[in-house]
Amino acid sequence: MLLGSCAFADEFTPTLQAYLDSEISGWANSPEIVAAITAQNAAHAGLTQSQIDEMDKNWRSQIGDPASPVISPVLNNPVSDTLRSRIDASMGAMTEIFVMDAHGLNVAASDVTSDMWQGDEAKFQDTFGKGAGSVHISPVELDESTQRYQGQVSMTIVDPDSGAPIGAITVGLDAESLL
């Protein structure tokens, strides 16, 4: 069976779900991640959609600029360092990780994402938008930048005290390494 076929993508969903359950769920709601999301939610409480769009536009225009004032704070924080450590420890299974706030804006990321605002994408809408316990698993597709087949698993991050959704996390998984 070809790796990129639709049948394979459907067959691979249980493998992605199993990896989420066994390897990601245990740390995704860590106090460090929850605190970072909570802080950014407080800082961004009054943002309008036009402000979010402007932040996203600035992010996209600064990709490739090592001194980017928009991207740098997201990539250079303790949570992002932890995410990169998780990728290193996964022995090739995880390819990227990013954490989003209640607006779908990046809070922390292992690597630069193509945009800052994930709020218009299924990875955010099908998790945060649907509440606690929600999961989104993308189809396995060829990642043009890495030339590897990758799927993404996303889940809602919740406040441990109230159980209310506060953000989401997405983890890119290398399909071939999980076979």
N, C-alpha and C positions, 0 to 999 in steps of 0.2 A: 504494500500500500504506500502511496506517495505521502510524504510528510505534509504537504500543503493541501491535500484534498479535504473536501468538506467532511467526508466520513471520518477522517482522522481527527479533525477538529472536534467533532461530536464525541468521538471515543476518548479524546484526551481530557475532556471536562472533568470526569471523575478523578483523574490523576492530579489535575490542578487543585480541585477541591480537597483531595486528601493531603496535598502538600500544605495548603492553607490551614487545614485543621491540625496537622501534626507539627508544622514548623513555624507558622506565622502567628496563629491566634494566641499563642502563649505569651508573646512579647508585644504584640501590636497595641495593646491598651496599657503599656507600661506607664508608670507615673511620670517619667521623663517626657514621653510623647503627649500624654494627656495635659501636662503642665504647659508645654509649648503651644498646643492648640488653644487651650484656655486663655493664655496670655494674648495670643494673636486675635482670638475672638473678641476679647475686651478692647484691644487696640483698634480693631476694624468694625466695631459695633455700629457705627453710623454711616458706613460706606454706602454710596448710591451705586446703581449699576453703571452710570457714566464714569464714576471714579474707578470702579473695577475694570472697566474697559480700557481706561487710560493706563492703569497699572499693567494690564496685560500687553497693551501696545508697547509700552516702554520696555517690558521684559523682552519681547520678541525683537525689538530693535537693538538690544544690548547683548544678544547672544554672540559669543565670541570675544567680547570685551572683558579682559581679566579684571578690570577695575570697576565693573558694573555696579552702580549703587543700588540697583533693584535686585539683581541676581545674587550678588555676593552675600548679603545677610541670610539668604535662604540656604546657600551652599556651605557657608562658613559659620556653623553654629554647632553646639554639642550634640544635638539630636541628629543632624546630618552626619556628623562623625560616627555616631552609633550606627546609623543606617549603612554607611560604608563598611563598618566592621562586620555587620550582619551579612553583607554581600560577600565579603572576603571569607567568612566562616562557612558559607554555603557551598563552597567548592564548585562553583560554576552554576549552581541551580538558580540562584537569584541574580538578575542582571541590573535591576534598578529598583529603587524604592522612593516613593514620595508621599508626604503627609499633607493633607489639606484641612483648612479651617471650615467654619460653617458657611462661608461664601463659596468654597471651592478653590480658594487661593492657596498656593503652595506655602507651607509653613517650614518644611525641611525637605531636602532631597539629596539623594546620593550623587546625582549628576544633574546637569542642566536639562530641564524639560523644554519641549518646543514652545510652550506657553506657560504663563503663570496661573491662568484661570482655567480650572478643570470643571467649573460649575455647569458648563454647557455640554458635558460629556457623560455617557452612560456610567462610567466608572464612579462618578460622583452622584448623579441623579438616582441610580439604582441602589446606592448604599445610603448615604446621608439622607437623601430625599425620601427614602422608604423606611427609615428608622432603625432602631437598635436591632442587631442580629441580621441585617441585610448584607448580602454578598452579591458581587457582580463578577462573572468570569467571562473574559473576552475570548473570541475565537483565537486559535493559534494561527499566527501569520508570520510571514517573512519580514523581519526587521531590516529595513534597507541600510541602516547605518552599521549594523553588526553582521549582516548577512547570515543571521541565525534565526531559526524559528522560535517565536516567543509568544507566550500568552500572558495576560495580566489578570491577577486576582485582586479584587478590591473588597474592603469591608468597612462598615461603619465603626467609628471610634466613639465610645460613650463615656460620659461622666460616671466614675465608679460609685459615687454617692447616690445620684439620682437615677442613673440608667438612661438619661436623656442623650440623644446624639449630639456630639460636639464637632465632629469632623469625619474624615475618612482617610484610609491609607490604600495605596496601590503598590503592588509588588509585581515586577516583571519576572517571569520564569522562563528559563531556557528549556524548551520542550525536549530537545535531544538529550540533555543531561538527566532528565527525569525518566527516560525510557529504561 
